[in-house]
Amino acid sequence: MTNDIPEPKTTTLAETQNNAAWMAEEPDGETTYHLELNNVTVHFFDEEWQEFLELAHTLVK
């Protein structure tokens, strides 16, 4: 029997040896963002990701 569940399309945004940021275009149309920081993964919906980017931009000023 085949599994007809659609898979999300993923794109790596940035990557280092121990960390990564990637996005997933989910089958339901939602885009989610993911930060892998060593052994912790944080998941964001689009609105949360935009707020996180504002925070990160403030940190590097």
Secondary structure as UniProt FT lines:
FT   STRAND          9..15
FT   STRAND          19..25
FT   TURN            27..28
FT   STRAND          31..37
FT   TURN            38..39
FT   STRAND          40..45
FT   HELIX           46..59
//
